[in-house]
Amino acid sequence: CGFEDASENAAWSSRHVTGPNKWVVGSAVYLDGDSALYVSDNDGATCSYTNGQNSTDWIYRDIYLQPGNDEYKVSFDFKGEGRNTHYARVYLGKPEVMFESFTPEGAELLGGSLYNIPNWQHYSFLLDSTYAGLHRLYILWQNNTYTAIQPPAAIDNLMFQATYCREPIDLMSEAT
């Protein structure tokens, strides 16, 4: 998902909990194409956020991982400053779970808190075959009242890929 396709973008839903900062799809910042998913305090005109009051915003969508694959790869490009109390997080969980401001019950954090990344960086996570089926991808933005370090989170090129052959990990060779 490069966030350029309107029908693809319509598959996302949001749950705004509190504060002025929200996830938007727009063109204020992007790596490829002409748009991305990012946090904005002005409906997408800029990728910027307001501090001074707590903000929690979720964006999510359902993803079906076709059974019969050896593994699945989740990848995306990310950039954003923030701080240890102003960050994005990406979770994978079940779609039937209701949530408010806290992590959806049983959802798995992919990586950790994303902040202090001034340039686009690629992230990739491997999921084994037990992840086949329907899941929900949850993306959180959260900040408190401490001083904002601009810009906030931005995500581009979000992809789920299935493979029929596991990706090699920690390959080693011996010289002869």
ZAVOFI-106010 format. One record per residue (C-alpha): x negated, y, z negated; residue in three letters. Coordinates in steps of 0.001 Angstrom, whole numbers, plus 500000, padded with zeros to 6 digits. Layout:
ZAVOFI-106010
(node (X,Y,Z),"ALA") ...
END
This chain:
ZAVOFI-106010
(node (500000,500000,500000),"CYS") (node (498297,503114,501222),"GLY") (node (501391,505125,500217),"PHE") (node (501981,506328,503800),"GLU") (node (505064,504167,504500),"ASP") (node (508334,505686,503231),"ALA") (node (510136,502321,503016),"SER") (node (507214,500827,501058),"GLU") (node (507171,503849,498729),"ASN") (node (510911,503431,498109),"ALA") (node (510174,500061,496428),"ALA") (node (508601,501910,493467),"TRP") (node (510673,502881,490433),"SER") (node (509725,505117,487543),"SER") (node (510432,505420,483864),"ARG") (node (509558,508855,482561),"HIS") (node (509334,508762,478782),"VAL") (node (508193,512228,477779),"THR") (node (506213,515303,478814),"GLY") (node (505596,517305,481991),"PRO") (node (503214,514889,483755),"ASN") (node (504610,512310,486183),"LYS") (node (503466,509852,488843),"TRP") (node (504247,511050,492383),"VAL") (node (503460,509945,495917),"VAL") (node (502100,512879,497861),"GLY") (node (499261,514408,499822),"SER") (node (497429,516530,497228),"ALA") (node (494734,513839,496900),"VAL") (node (494010,510610,498790),"TYR") (node (491146,508415,499927),"LEU") (node (492521,507036,503200),"ASP") (node (495504,508032,505314),"GLY") (node (497302,511149,504185),"ASP") (node (498843,510298,500810),"SER") (node (498328,508443,497537),"ALA") (node (499917,507853,494143),"LEU") (node (498827,510439,491559),"TYR") (node (499793,512271,488377),"VAL") (node (501184,515763,488767),"SER") (node (502677,518413,486528),"ASP") (node (504268,520293,489470),"ASN") (node (506165,517629,491457),"ASP") (node (503182,516686,493604),"GLY") (node (501933,520089,494758),"ALA") (node (498625,519314,493028),"THR") (node (496964,516413,491255),"CYS") (node (496799,518128,487873),"SER") (node (498218,517662,484402),"TYR") (node (499326,519751,481473),"THR") (node (498115,519157,477978),"ASN") (node (499701,520679,474909),"GLY") (node (502388,518044,474645),"GLN") (node (502348,514270,474838),"ASN") (node (503191,512709,478210),"SER") (node (503982,509096,479030),"THR") (node (505084,508066,482498),"ASP") (node (505384,504643,484137),"TRP") (node (505721,503692,487773),"ILE") (node (506392,500075,488710),"TYR") (node (507459,497699,491425),"ARG") (node (508135,494004,491860),"ASP") (node (505616,491837,493694),"ILE") (node (506216,488288,494920),"TYR") (node (503102,486090,495042),"LEU") (node (503797,483247,497461),"GLN") (node (503217,479780,495899),"PRO") (node (500696,477460,497525),"GLY") (node (497683,479774,497361),"ASN") (node (494487,479108,495436),"ASP") (node (494282,482647,494102),"GLU") (node (495487,486197,494545),"TYR") (node (493441,489355,494688),"LYS") (node (494781,492655,493354),"VAL") (node (492749,495664,494438),"SER") (node (493021,499448,494508),"PHE") (node (490938,502590,494685),"ASP") (node (491020,504929,491687),"PHE") (node (489724,508313,490673),"LYS") (node (490539,510588,487771),"GLY") (node (488945,512330,484865),"GLU") (node (491089,512569,481747),"GLY") (node (489548,511326,478520),"ARG") (node (489849,508393,476119),"ASN") (node (493301,509676,475123),"THR") (node (494319,510742,478678),"HIS") (node (494235,507708,480961),"TYR") (node (495889,505357,483418),"ALA") (node (496389,501625,482880),"ARG") (node (497528,498901,485273),"VAL") (node (499499,495895,484005),"TYR") (node (501019,492798,485561),"LEU") (node (504058,491290,483860),"GLY") (node (507517,489838,484302),"LYS") (node (510221,492000,485885),"PRO") (node (512974,491104,483430),"GLU") (node (511173,492735,480487),"VAL") (node (512611,496054,479309),"MET") (node (510190,498658,478011),"PHE") (node (510035,502254,476862),"GLU") (node (506794,503968,475982),"SER") (node (504865,500889,474926),"PHE") (node (503322,498136,476984),"THR") (node (505954,495833,478499),"PRO") (node (506092,492683,476379),"GLU") (node (503815,489956,477693),"GLY") (node (502286,492163,480406),"ALA") (node (498592,491632,481090),"GLU") (node (496260,494630,481286),"LEU") (node (494161,494508,484461),"LEU") (node (490808,495975,483477),"GLY") (node (491055,498653,480822),"GLY") (node (491883,502314,480451),"SER") (node (490970,504267,483586),"LEU") (node (489442,507712,482998),"TYR") (node (486179,509634,483446),"ASN") (node (485875,508467,487075),"ILE") (node (485276,511625,489157),"PRO") (node (484813,509843,492514),"ASN") (node (486860,507137,494184),"TRP") (node (485945,503701,492835),"GLN") (node (487232,500335,494067),"HIS") (node (488718,497868,491555),"TYR") (node (489473,494221,492245),"SER") (node (490994,491484,490052),"PHE") (node (491370,487783,490832),"LEU") (node (494451,485899,489667),"LEU") (node (494595,482103,489819),"ASP") (node (497384,480016,491354),"SER") (node (499423,480038,488119),"THR") (node (500422,483622,488976),"TYR") (node (502589,482462,491896),"ALA") (node (506107,483855,491769),"GLY") (node (507790,487147,490955),"LEU") (node (505897,489722,488892),"HIS") (node (506083,493412,488175),"ARG") (node (503132,495741,488585),"LEU") (node (503287,498502,485961),"TYR") (node (501102,501627,486098),"ILE") (node (500949,503924,483079),"LEU") (node (499810,507521,482659),"TRP") (node (499468,508752,479103),"GLN") (node (498015,511886,477567),"ASN") (node (498189,513606,474208),"ASN") (node (497811,517263,473227),"THR") (node (494002,517427,473360),"TYR") (node (492255,519526,476012),"THR") (node (492878,518298,479550),"ALA") (node (489938,517295,481733),"ILE") (node (491128,517666,485340),"GLN") (node (492042,515940,487562),"PRO") (node (494246,513126,486219),"PRO") (node (494709,509669,487753),"ALA") (node (495039,508940,491474),"ALA") (node (495442,505515,493140),"ILE") (node (495183,504623,496820),"ASP") (node (494955,501437,498918),"ASN") (node (496774,499177,496456),"LEU") (node (496795,495631,497836),"MET") (node (497823,492102,496879),"PHE") (node (496144,489406,498958),"GLN") (node (496676,485645,498817),"ALA") (node (493869,483223,499625),"THR") (node (493858,479523,500406),"TYR") (node (490256,479159,499343),"CYS") (node (488867,480490,496058),"ARG") (node (486450,483379,496310),"GLU") (node (482909,482356,495299),"PRO") (node (481724,483797,491989),"ILE") (node (478160,484022,490653),"ASP") (node (476492,482346,493609),"LEU") (node (472863,481415,493070),"MET") (node (470182,480057,495359),"SER") (node (466859,478450,494698),"GLU") (node (463756,479231,496694),"ALA") (node (462011,476142,498075),"THR") 
END
